Amino acid sequence: MDEKIISLDEARRVRARLRAEGRQLVFTNGCFDLLHVGHVRYLQQARALGDALLVAINSDRAVRALKGPERPLMREEERAEMLAALSAVDFVTIFDDVSPRQLIAELLPDVLVKGGDYKLDEIHGREEVEAAGGRVFALPFVSGYSTSALIERLRRLRD
C-alpha cells in the first residue's frame, strides 16, 4: 500500500511511464477529509475511465485554507493511507496548493474527473487538459453523502 503513496516527483515519473506505454491516466483531487461511501463510489467510477487513477489530496495547510481552521480532521498522511487502501486507487500524492491547476497543467492527465457538485467550467485544469486532447468529466453527485454533512451529524449527536 505504501508504494501507492508517491511524491510529486514520482507522480511525474508515473505519468511519463504511462504515456510511454500508451496507457491512460485518470486524475482527480480533493481534501478527502473523512472517507465515506460517496467517495468510494466516485473513485470507482473515476478509475473505470482509464488505466490508472491518481488521487491528489490537498495538504493539511491547503485544507485549512479551503475549509477553515477546524479542518482537516485527519492528517494528510492518514488521508493518503486510507485512499491508498482502496482498490480503485492506483496512486496518491499530496500537493500544497489550494488549487490543483499547476499540477494538472504539468501532468496533463488523459482524463480529469471531479464530482458532480462541480460544473465543467468550474473544474480547475479543464482548459489545459482539453487543449492537450484529454477529456474532462463531472461525475454524478452521490446524493446524501458529504464530509460536511457527516461532521454536522456528529456535532448534533454530541450536543
C-alpha positions, 0 to 999 in steps of 0.5 A: 500500500505504501508504494501507492503513496508517491511524491510529486516527483514520482507522480511525474515519473508515473505519468511519463511511464504511462504515456510511454506505454500508451496507457491512460491516466485518470486524475482527480483531487480533493481534501478527502477529509473523512472517507465515506461511501460517496467517495468510494463510489466516485473513485470507482467510477473515476478509475473505470475511465482509464488505466490508472487513477491518481488521487491528489489530496490537498495538504493539511495547510491547503485544507485549512485554507479551503475549509477553515481552521477546524479542518482537516480532521485527519492528517494528510498522511492518514488521508493518503493511507486510507485512499491508498487502501482502496482498490480503485486507487492506483496512486496518491500524492499530496500537493500544497496548493489550494488549487490543483491547476499547476499540477494538472497543467504539468501532468496533463492527465488523459482524463480529469474527473471531479464530482458532480457538485462541480460544473465543467467550467468550474473544474480547475485544469479543464482548459489545459487538459482539453487543449492537450486532447484529454477529456474532462468529466463531472461525475454524478453527485452521490446524493446524501453523502458529504464530509460536511454533512457527516461532521454536522451529524456528529456535532448534533449527536454530541450536543 
